[in-house]
Amino acid sequence: MGCGFAGGFALLVVLFILLIIVGAACFC
């Protein structure tokens, strides 16, 4: 359970960071 939750959280963080990078690139 902990491993699955950690994996899902890591994936969410990666997607969030990617969204910020893409958003910053489009904004600039």
PDBQT receptor file of N, H, CA, C and O in Angstrom, charges set to zero:
ATOM      1  N   MET A   1       0.840  -1.197   0.000  1.00  0.00    +0.000 N 
ATOM      2  CA  MET A   1       0.000   0.000   0.000  1.00  0.00    +0.000 C 
ATOM      3  C   MET A   1       0.881   1.256   0.000  1.00  0.00    +0.000 C 
ATOM      4  O   MET A   1       0.660   2.180  -0.783  1.00  0.00    +0.000 OA
ATOM      5  N   GLY A   2       1.874   1.274   0.883  1.00  0.00    +0.000 N 
ATOM      6  H   GLY A   2       2.054   0.523   1.518  1.00  0.00    +0.000 HD
ATOM      7  CA  GLY A   2       2.751   2.431   0.966  1.00  0.00    +0.000 C 
ATOM      8  C   GLY A   2       3.524   2.655  -0.324  1.00  0.00    +0.000 C 
ATOM      9  O   GLY A   2       3.715   3.789  -0.762  1.00  0.00    +0.000 OA
ATOM     10  N   CYS A   3       3.968   1.546  -0.929  1.00  0.00    +0.000 N 
ATOM     11  H   CYS A   3       3.813   0.624  -0.574  1.00  0.00    +0.000 HD
ATOM     12  CA  CYS A   3       4.747   1.647  -2.165  1.00  0.00    +0.000 C 
ATOM     13  C   CYS A   3       3.880   2.215  -3.291  1.00  0.00    +0.000 C 
ATOM     14  O   CYS A   3       4.324   3.082  -4.044  1.00  0.00    +0.000 OA
ATOM     15  N   GLY A   4       2.661   1.732  -3.400  1.00  0.00    +0.000 N 
ATOM     16  H   GLY A   4       2.300   1.028  -2.788  1.00  0.00    +0.000 HD
ATOM     17  CA  GLY A   4       1.760   2.212  -4.449  1.00  0.00    +0.000 C 
ATOM     18  C   GLY A   4       1.439   3.684  -4.256  1.00  0.00    +0.000 C 
ATOM     19  O   GLY A   4       1.386   4.451  -5.218  1.00  0.00    +0.000 OA
ATOM     20  N   PHE A   5       1.222   4.077  -2.994  1.00  0.00    +0.000 N 
ATOM     21  H   PHE A   5       1.265   3.455  -2.212  1.00  0.00    +0.000 HD
ATOM     22  CA  PHE A   5       0.914   5.476  -2.698  1.00  0.00    +0.000 C 
ATOM     23  C   PHE A   5       2.109   6.368  -3.028  1.00  0.00    +0.000 C 
ATOM     24  O   PHE A   5       1.946   7.454  -3.582  1.00  0.00    +0.000 OA
ATOM     25  N   ALA A   6       3.318   5.900  -2.682  1.00  0.00    +0.000 N 
ATOM     26  H   ALA A   6       3.451   5.017  -2.231  1.00  0.00    +0.000 HD
ATOM     27  CA  ALA A   6       4.540   6.665  -2.948  1.00  0.00    +0.000 C 
ATOM     28  C   ALA A   6       4.734   6.818  -4.453  1.00  0.00    +0.000 C 
ATOM     29  O   ALA A   6       5.115   7.887  -4.929  1.00  0.00    +0.000 OA
ATOM     30  N   GLY A   7       4.469   5.738  -5.205  1.00  0.00    +0.000 N 
ATOM     31  H   GLY A   7       4.160   4.869  -4.818  1.00  0.00    +0.000 HD
ATOM     32  CA  GLY A   7       4.620   5.784  -6.660  1.00  0.00    +0.000 C 
ATOM     33  C   GLY A   7       3.639   6.768  -7.274  1.00  0.00    +0.000 C 
ATOM     34  O   GLY A   7       4.000   7.544  -8.159  1.00  0.00    +0.000 OA
ATOM     35  N   GLY A   8       2.398   6.735  -6.806  1.00  0.00    +0.000 N 
ATOM     36  H   GLY A   8       2.104   6.105  -6.087  1.00  0.00    +0.000 HD
ATOM     37  CA  GLY A   8       1.373   7.638  -7.331  1.00  0.00    +0.000 C 
ATOM     38  C   GLY A   8       1.702   9.089  -7.002  1.00  0.00    +0.000 C 
ATOM     39  O   GLY A   8       1.505   9.984  -7.823  1.00  0.00    +0.000 OA
ATOM     40  N   PHE A   9       2.210   9.311  -5.782  1.00  0.00    +0.000 N 
ATOM     41  H   PHE A   9       2.370   8.584  -5.114  1.00  0.00    +0.000 HD
ATOM     42  CA  PHE A   9       2.564  10.669  -5.366  1.00  0.00    +0.000 C 
ATOM     43  C   PHE A   9       3.736  11.196  -6.185  1.00  0.00    +0.000 C 
ATOM     44  O   PHE A   9       3.751  12.362  -6.577  1.00  0.00    +0.000 OA
ATOM     45  N   ALA A  10       4.731  10.322  -6.445  1.00  0.00    +0.000 N 
ATOM     46  H   ALA A  10       4.719   9.374  -6.127  1.00  0.00    +0.000 HD
ATOM     47  CA  ALA A  10       5.905  10.711  -7.235  1.00  0.00    +0.000 C 
ATOM     48  C   ALA A  10       5.471  11.077  -8.652  1.00  0.00    +0.000 C 
ATOM     49  O   ALA A  10       5.949  12.056  -9.226  1.00  0.00    +0.000 OA
ATOM     50  N   LEU A  11       4.550  10.271  -9.211  1.00  0.00    +0.000 N 
ATOM     51  H   LEU A  11       4.162   9.476  -8.745  1.00  0.00    +0.000 HD
ATOM     52  CA  LEU A  11       4.067  10.527 -10.572  1.00  0.00    +0.000 C 
ATOM     53  C   LEU A  11       3.327  11.865 -10.611  1.00  0.00    +0.000 C 
ATOM     54  O   LEU A  11       3.460  12.626 -11.570  1.00  0.00    +0.000 OA
ATOM     55  N   LEU A  12       2.547  12.146  -9.566  1.00  0.00    +0.000 N 
ATOM     56  H   LEU A  12       2.439  11.528  -8.787  1.00  0.00    +0.000 HD
ATOM     57  CA  LEU A  12       1.792  13.391  -9.498  1.00  0.00    +0.000 C 
ATOM     58  C   LEU A  12       2.746  14.586  -9.436  1.00  0.00    +0.000 C 
ATOM     59  O   LEU A  12       2.515  15.610 -10.079  1.00  0.00    +0.000 OA
ATOM     60  N   VAL A  13       3.823  14.440  -8.652  1.00  0.00    +0.000 N 
ATOM     61  H   VAL A  13       4.010  13.608  -8.130  1.00  0.00    +0.000 HD
ATOM     62  CA  VAL A  13       4.815  15.514  -8.518  1.00  0.00    +0.000 C 
ATOM     63  C   VAL A  13       5.505  15.769  -9.853  1.00  0.00    +0.000 C 
ATOM     64  O   VAL A  13       5.719  16.917 -10.240  1.00  0.00    +0.000 OA
ATOM     65  N   VAL A  14       5.855  14.675 -10.562  1.00  0.00    +0.000 N 
ATOM     66  H   VAL A  14       5.680  13.742 -10.248  1.00  0.00    +0.000 HD
ATOM     67  CA  VAL A  14       6.526  14.806 -11.863  1.00  0.00    +0.000 C 
ATOM     68  C   VAL A  14       5.616  15.524 -12.854  1.00  0.00    +0.000 C 
ATOM     69  O   VAL A  14       6.064  16.412 -13.580  1.00  0.00    +0.000 OA
ATOM     70  N   LEU A  15       4.340  15.144 -12.885  1.00  0.00    +0.000 N 
ATOM     71  H   LEU A  15       3.976  14.423 -12.295  1.00  0.00    +0.000 HD
ATOM     72  CA  LEU A  15       3.391  15.776 -13.806  1.00  0.00    +0.000 C 
ATOM     73  C   LEU A  15       3.209  17.252 -13.455  1.00  0.00    +0.000 C 
ATOM     74  O   LEU A  15       3.094  18.099 -14.341  1.00  0.00    +0.000 OA
ATOM     75  N   PHE A  16       3.184  17.555 -12.148  1.00  0.00    +0.000 N 
ATOM     76  H   PHE A  16       3.277  16.867 -11.428  1.00  0.00    +0.000 HD
ATOM     77  CA  PHE A  16       3.009  18.933 -11.699  1.00  0.00    +0.000 C 
ATOM     78  C   PHE A  16       4.197  19.798 -12.115  1.00  0.00    +0.000 C 
ATOM     79  O   PHE A  16       4.024  20.924 -12.582  1.00  0.00    +0.000 OA
ATOM     80  N   ILE A  17       5.420  19.250 -11.939  1.00  0.00    +0.000 N 
ATOM     81  H   ILE A  17       5.560  18.336 -11.560  1.00  0.00    +0.000 HD
ATOM     82  CA  ILE A  17       6.634  19.978 -12.315  1.00  0.00    +0.000 C 
ATOM     83  C   ILE A  17       6.668  20.193 -13.822  1.00  0.00    +0.000 C 
ATOM     84  O   ILE A  17       7.041  21.266 -14.296  1.00  0.00    +0.000 OA
ATOM     85  N   LEU A  18       6.274  19.161 -14.571  1.00  0.00    +0.000 N 
ATOM     86  H   LEU A  18       5.971  18.290 -14.186  1.00  0.00    +0.000 HD
ATOM     87  CA  LEU A  18       6.272  19.254 -16.032  1.00  0.00    +0.000 C 
ATOM     88  C   LEU A  18       5.285  20.337 -16.475  1.00  0.00    +0.000 C 
ATOM     89  O   LEU A  18       5.559  21.094 -17.406  1.00  0.00    +0.000 OA
ATOM     90  N   LEU A  19       4.140  20.404 -15.802  1.00  0.00    +0.000 N 
ATOM     91  H   LEU A  19       3.917  19.789 -15.045  1.00  0.00    +0.000 HD
ATOM     92  CA  LEU A  19       3.127  21.401 -16.131  1.00  0.00    +0.000 C 
ATOM     93  C   LEU A  19       3.669  22.808 -15.875  1.00  0.00    +0.000 C 
ATOM     94  O   LEU A  19       3.431  23.721 -16.666  1.00  0.00    +0.000 OA
ATOM     95  N   ILE A  20       4.398  22.982 -14.768  1.00  0.00    +0.000 N 
ATOM     96  H   ILE A  20       4.592  22.240 -14.126  1.00  0.00    +0.000 HD
ATOM     97  CA  ILE A  20       4.984  24.279 -14.432  1.00  0.00    +0.000 C 
ATOM     98  C   ILE A  20       6.019  24.683 -15.483  1.00  0.00    +0.000 C 
ATOM     99  O   ILE A  20       6.059  25.836 -15.911  1.00  0.00    +0.000 OA
ATOM    100  N   ILE A  21       6.866  23.716 -15.899  1.00  0.00    +0.000 N 
ATOM    101  H   ILE A  21       6.834  22.779 -15.550  1.00  0.00    +0.000 HD
ATOM    102  CA  ILE A  21       7.905  24.002 -16.897  1.00  0.00    +0.000 C 
ATOM    103  C   ILE A  21       7.268  24.413 -18.220  1.00  0.00    +0.000 C 
ATOM    104  O   ILE A  21       7.683  25.398 -18.832  1.00  0.00    +0.000 OA
ATOM    105  N   VAL A  22       6.263  23.661 -18.660  1.00  0.00    +0.000 N 
ATOM    106  H   VAL A  22       5.926  22.861 -18.163  1.00  0.00    +0.000 HD
ATOM    107  CA  VAL A  22       5.585  23.963 -19.922  1.00  0.00    +0.000 C 
ATOM    108  C   VAL A  22       4.874  25.314 -19.825  1.00  0.00    +0.000 C 
ATOM    109  O   VAL A  22       4.920  26.116 -20.757  1.00  0.00    +0.000 OA
ATOM    110  N   GLY A  23       4.226  25.553 -18.706  1.00  0.00    +0.000 N 
ATOM    111  H   GLY A  23       4.188  24.902 -17.948  1.00  0.00    +0.000 HD
ATOM    112  CA  GLY A  23       3.513  26.814 -18.505  1.00  0.00    +0.000 C 
ATOM    113  C   GLY A  23       4.478  27.998 -18.508  1.00  0.00    +0.000 C 
ATOM    114  O   GLY A  23       4.182  29.044 -19.086  1.00  0.00    +0.000 OA
ATOM    115  N   ALA A  24       5.633  27.831 -17.859  1.00  0.00    +0.000 N 
ATOM    116  H   ALA A  24       5.873  26.981 -17.389  1.00  0.00    +0.000 HD
ATOM    117  CA  ALA A  24       6.633  28.897 -17.813  1.00  0.00    +0.000 C 
ATOM    118  C   ALA A  24       7.186  29.154 -19.209  1.00  0.00    +0.000 C 
ATOM    119  O   ALA A  24       7.418  30.303 -19.585  1.00  0.00    +0.000 OA
ATOM    120  N   ALA A  25       7.399  28.092 -19.976  1.00  0.00    +0.000 N 
ATOM    121  H   ALA A  25       7.211  27.158 -19.671  1.00  0.00    +0.000 HD
ATOM    122  CA  ALA A  25       7.930  28.220 -21.333  1.00  0.00    +0.000 C 
ATOM    123  C   ALA A  25       6.932  28.974 -22.217  1.00  0.00    +0.000 C 
ATOM    124  O   ALA A  25       7.321  29.840 -23.000  1.00  0.00    +0.000 OA
ATOM    125  N   CYS A  26       5.656  28.642 -22.087  1.00  0.00    +0.000 N 
ATOM    126  H   CYS A  26       5.340  27.938 -21.451  1.00  0.00    +0.000 HD
ATOM    127  CA  CYS A  26       4.621  29.303 -22.890  1.00  0.00    +0.000 C 
ATOM    128  C   CYS A  26       4.473  30.762 -22.456  1.00  0.00    +0.000 C 
ATOM    129  O   CYS A  26       4.247  31.642 -23.287  1.00  0.00    +0.000 OA
ATOM    130  N   PHE A  27       4.601  31.013 -21.148  1.00  0.00    +0.000 N 
ATOM    131  H   PHE A  27       4.785  30.298 -20.473  1.00  0.00    +0.000 HD
ATOM    132  CA  PHE A  27       4.445  32.360 -20.620  1.00  0.00    +0.000 C 
ATOM    133  C   PHE A  27       5.592  33.263 -21.073  1.00  0.00    +0.000 C 
ATOM    134  O   PHE A  27       5.389  34.439 -21.375  1.00  0.00    +0.000 OA
ATOM    135  N   CYS A  28       6.807  32.691 -21.115  1.00  0.00    +0.000 N 
ATOM    136  H   CYS A  28       6.972  31.736 -20.870  1.00  0.00    +0.000 HD
ATOM    137  CA  CYS A  28       7.981  33.478 -21.525  1.00  0.00    +0.000 C 
ATOM    138  C   CYS A  28       7.978  33.635 -23.040  1.00  0.00    +0.000 C 
ATOM    139  O   CYS A  28       8.877  34.264 -23.598  1.00  0.00    +0.000 OA
TER     140      CYS A  28
